[in-house]
Amino acid sequence: MHRKQEGEKDIEREEKNGTISDGELKKRGRRRRRRRIIFWGLLMIPVLIFGIRYLLSDELEVTFHHLYSRKMACGETVRVVVLSDLHNREFGPDNEDLAAVIASLKPDLIAVVGDMVNGDDENLDVILTLCDKLVKIGPVYYSPGNHENNLLYEKGSPLENLLLEKGVHVLVNRAEAVTIRKTPFLIGSLTTAPDGYEEYGAVFFDEYEKSRDFKLLLAHYPSLYYEALADGDIDLGICGHYHGGQVRLPFMGGLYHGDTGFFPKYNGGMYVLPNSTIFVSRGLGGHSGLPRINNRPELAVIDINGRQETEIP
């Protein structure tokens, strides 16, 4: 080490005194640049590996959200756990890990907003096994998405009846009234796409929004809120479908969905509309085979509060 330091000092003296040729100076400069490149290259390898693993992480993420409502009984909080777009994915054998996380969150109700299955796969084992677990945790309200609708109406699947037999509240363009923590709720569902709203959903919704109960509307398609429900009187709408835009860009949100093209308007999180608040889940899985980038599978928790200042338990 001492010899190396002395050698470096000799080189510096030679460069300073001009006793070294220009050619040798250039060679030594190139060697220094190579050493710097190698050093920074080796340093960047673990950074790149960590960054790629983070961006492509497929680990379940639990997100927490709050909504204050004057309709809630004073001092009460109703916890809703949201599942969407599972697409037959499993977190642990038979989704045991997913169910365990949901149980630990102690929900008052579980809202399922569609595409838990794949429309081109008639095997229902994944969703039926999961629902066996969910109904033991809390009441489950299920609004079918486009993949369920494909199975139900194109292929004649018995999915709806099988879910009902397990105690799941399957809502197809209808609503059920229930009291949760002293607060009357009207839990409704719109299962139609925007282009079918006038024919299949408008009559139901026109009557639904007249209610003075807390209106919790499950609607798989966020695009319903672009026009048809933009001014609708809803306390909380919950959607899925866009998979968070598949790729999440910092400060910009979801990148793309086939229904809307680039930058879907409502692609993940809470949005305040003129007469309602909607939450759009990023979903738990995918069907396209493309990786989710910077977009971990989301299990969302929404606490509906009768007080404005709250803390996450």
Secondary structure, 3 states (H helix, E strand, C coil): CHHHHHHHHHHHHHHHHCCCCHHHHHHHHHHHHHHHHHHHHHHHHHHHHHHHHHHCCCCCEEEEEEEECCCCCCCCEEEEEEECCCCCCCCCHHHHHHHHHHHHHCCCEEEECCCCCCCCCCCCHHHHHHHHHHCCCCCEEECCCHHHHHHHHHCCCCHHHHHHHCCCEECCCCEEEEEECCEEEEEEEECCCHHHHHHHCHHHHHHHCCCCCEEEEEECCHHHHCCCCCCCCEEEEEECCCHHHCEEECCCEECEECCCEECCCCCCEEEECCCEEEEECCCCCCCCCCCCECCCCEEEEEEEECCCCCCCC
